[in-house]
Amino acid sequence: MKKVSVFLADGFEEIEALTAVDILRRAKIYVDTVSVSEDYIVHGSHGIAVQTEDLFEEVDFDDFDMIVLPGGMPGTENLKKHPGVRKTVEDFAEKGKYVAAICAAPTILSELGLLKGKRATCYPSVEAEIQGALLTEAPVTADGKIITGQAAGAASDFALKLVEILAGSKKAQEIAEEIVYR
């Protein structure tokens, strides 16, 4: 079974994180929500509190196939400041595992040099922070093992792309039909 870890930091964009969690779970992909703070309860940028399954320090990420970084502010900045998040992202990239980021979170990948020469998308106001990438302005862009999404409005596109990558296009289409996605 494929395993995905979704990192949640205070100030995360709820639609981006929870749409990915929901759609991946509908596809029967194991999803672990991971708090990067010292508390299992993480507060989204719009005041929605979410209880995670694990704290960052409790997880062995070697067992996972993909990590997902939701955007939002100050969630993205809180993910950037977490040394464990940065190291895990770098480790996944070095091992050829999937790294997905949406909205402002692709700036984390850019700071780590992971978007150089890659096609990517992100929230329009952070495009200037994305160095060395070819920005597509598409709702979702996959280039190798890096998947980026544009914003909250692209959360379903982003999540369905993650399903396609991990479980195939047939499963992604099945989930799209189930949720009446057009």
N, C-alpha and C positions, 0 to 999 in steps of 0.2 A: 504494500500500500504506500502510495506517495504521501509525503509529510511536508507540511508548510508551517512556518512560524511567522506570525504577524506581530511585529513589534509595536507596542503602544506606549507613547509618552504623553504626559499631560499636555493638552492643547492639540491633540490629533484631530484630523478631520473625520468626523463620525461616518459620513456616507462612504468615504473611500475605504476605511478600515472594515466597517461592518458589512458592506456589500461584498467585499472580497471574501470575508469569513463565511457569509451566508451562501454565496454561490459555490464556493469551493466545497463546502459541506454538503450541499445538494448533490454535488457530483461524487460524493462518497470519498472525498480526499480528506485525510486527517489534517485538521488545523489546530494549532496551539496558539492561543493569544498570550503574549508575553509582555508583562509590564517591565519597563526599563527604569521604573522608580523603585522605591523601597516599600511600596504598597501594592496589593493586588487590585485595588480600585484605581482606575485611571480616568481622569476627567477630560472629555473632549472639548474642542474649541467652542462648542455651542452649549456647554453645560450638561451634556449627557454623561453620566458616570457609568463605566463599564467595569465589570469584575473579570479579571483575566484568570486563566488557568494557572499560570506560573509567573514567578519572578525571573528576571533575566539570569540571575546567578544559579537558578535551579535546573537550567536546561543544558543538555548535551546536544549542541547543534550539529554534531557529526552525523546524527541520525536523520537529518532533514534534507529534503531535496531542493527547497526554495525558501527564501526569506522575503517578506513583503514589508515595505516601508510606506505607511500612509503619510500624506502631507498634512497640511494644516499648520496654523501658527498659534502658539509657539511650539507646537508639536515637532515640527521639522527641526527647529533649533535645539530642542531638548534631545532629539535623537542624535544630532551632530555632536553635541557635547559629551555623549556617553562613550567612553573609550572602548567598552565592550562591543557596542554596536558597530563602531568603526572597524574594529579588528575582525568581527564576525563577517561583515560585508567584504572586507579584503580577503579573508580566508575562503569564503564562498567563491569569489571571483577567481582566486588562484587555483582552486580545486575544480573549476569548471561547473560549478553548481549555479542554479538560477537565482538571480537577484532582481526583484521587482520594486519599483518606486513610482509613486504617483504624485502629481501636483507640484509642490515645492520640494518634495523628498528627492527628486533626481539631482538636486544641488549637492546632496551628500555624496552621491556617486561621482559627480564632477569633481568635488574637492579631493576625492581619493584617486582621481585620474582614470576612472573606469569608463568614462564616456568619450575619451579621445579617439577620434576616428570612427565613432559609432553613430548610428542614426538614433535619435531620441526625441521625446516630446516632454513638455512640462507646462506648468502654469505660466501664462504669458508674462506676468510681472517679474518672474525670476529667470527669464531667458538669458539676460546679460550675465548671470552667474554660471551658466553652462559653458564651459570652456572646451573647445576642440571637438565638439559634436556637431553633426549635421542635424539641425532642428527641423522636424517634419511638420509640426503644428497639427498632427493627426491626433485623434482621440487616444489611440494607443499605438505604440511602436515597439516591435521586438527586433533586436539585433543580436544574434547569437544567444547568449545566456542572460542578456540584459533586457528587461521589459520595463517600459516607462509608460505612464498614463498622464493625460493632460490636466485633469481637474475633477472635481466632484461630479460634474455633468457627464464625465466619461467613466464613472465608476463601474457601470455594468459592462461596458466594452472591455475595460481593463480586467475585470474579474473573469469574464468569459474567455478572454485570451489566455489567462492563467490556466483555466480548465482545459482549453484546447492544447496547450503546451504539455500539461501533465497527464491528461486523460484522453486526448485525441479530439479531432474536429467533430466526430459523431456525438460524443458525450457533450461537447460544448453546444452543439445544435439542439440536442435533447433538452438541455437546461434552458436554453434561450426560448424554446417553444413552451416549456413548462411555466416560465415566468411571463409569457406573452411579450417577449422582447422583439422589437421590430427595427 
